[in-house]
Amino acid sequence: MTVAVRTLDDGAWISINDSRAVSNSGIWPLAHYDFCDCEVAYVLLESFYDVGIDHHEVVVGTIGQCIECGHQDSIDDFPVGRIVDGEFHAYEASEFQSLVEPEG
């Protein structure tokens, strides 16, 4: 089954099968990404510049800012959900570390 993914509204949303699925306004706790010097970077996703599917996982290119230290940077291939039997299942930011964040 084909799943259509794209960015919408100048990078504010990720669309899955022509439906808004992921907003860029989420704050994601990142402990193992090399984003900034904070022990846990609480990153506000500000804009999406790319979207794709990698082994059933929906990944985005995004620009974010750590709300603790203010560091801003881009992240390539940031996982935001999975495609299971043709349906999108978003990751919750609060579950992100235990579900998909790589070990340090």
N, C-alpha and C positions, 0 to 999 in steps of 0.2 A: 504494500500500500504506500502511495506517495504522500508525503506530508510537506505542505508548503510553509516555508519560514521566511520572514523578511522583517526589516525594520520599518517603523511607521513614525509619522509626526516628527521628522528631523531627529530621529534617534531616541525619542521619548518612550517608545513601546517596541516590544517584539511581538509580531503577529504569527500565530500558528494556525494554519488553515483558515486564513482570513478573519481571525478573531483575536482581539487584543489579549495577550496572555501574560506578559511580564512587563512591569513598569520600571522605569529607571530610577525610581525614588526610594528603593529599598536600601536599608543599611545592613551590610553583611559583615559578620565577625570573621576575620581572617587571621589565623594563628600561624599557619605554615607557608603562606605565600610571602615572597620577598617583596613586600609593598612599601613598608616604611620601617622605622626603628622601634615602633611601639611593640610591646610584647604580643598584644592582640590588636590588630588594626581594625577599627570599626569604620568600614568604607561605605560611604554614600555613593551609589552608582549614579552618575550625572548624565551620561549619554551612551547610547549604543552606536557603534560604527560598523558592526559586522555581525552576522548570525549564520550558523550552520549546524549540521548534525554530524557527530562523531561517535560511531558505535552506539547508536540509539540515544545518545546524550545530546541535548541542545546546548550549544556553546555560543557565547557572544564575545565580541570584542567590545570593551567598555572603557570609559574614562571614569575614574572615581576619585574621591577625596576622603582622607582619614579625618573623622570628626574630632579625634583627640589631638593630633599634631598639625593638621592642615595640609599635609603632603598630598599632592595631586599627581596621578600617573595613569597610564593605560594598563589594561590587563587583556592579553590575547587569550582566546579559548577558555573563557570563564564559564563553568557549567551552571545552568539555571534550571534544568529539568531533564526529564527523560521522555522518550516516546515508547509507550508500551501498547502493543496491539493496535497501533495506529492512533492512539490517544496521547495527548500531552499531559504530563504530571509534573507540575512545578515543584522545585525544591523550596522549602521555607528557609528564610535566612537563619532562623533560630536553630534549624537542624543541619545546617550546611556543614559544619566542621565534622560532625559524626558520620554524615552520609558520604561526602565526596571530597573533602579537602585532603590534599596529599599530605603524607607524613613528612615531617621535617628532617 
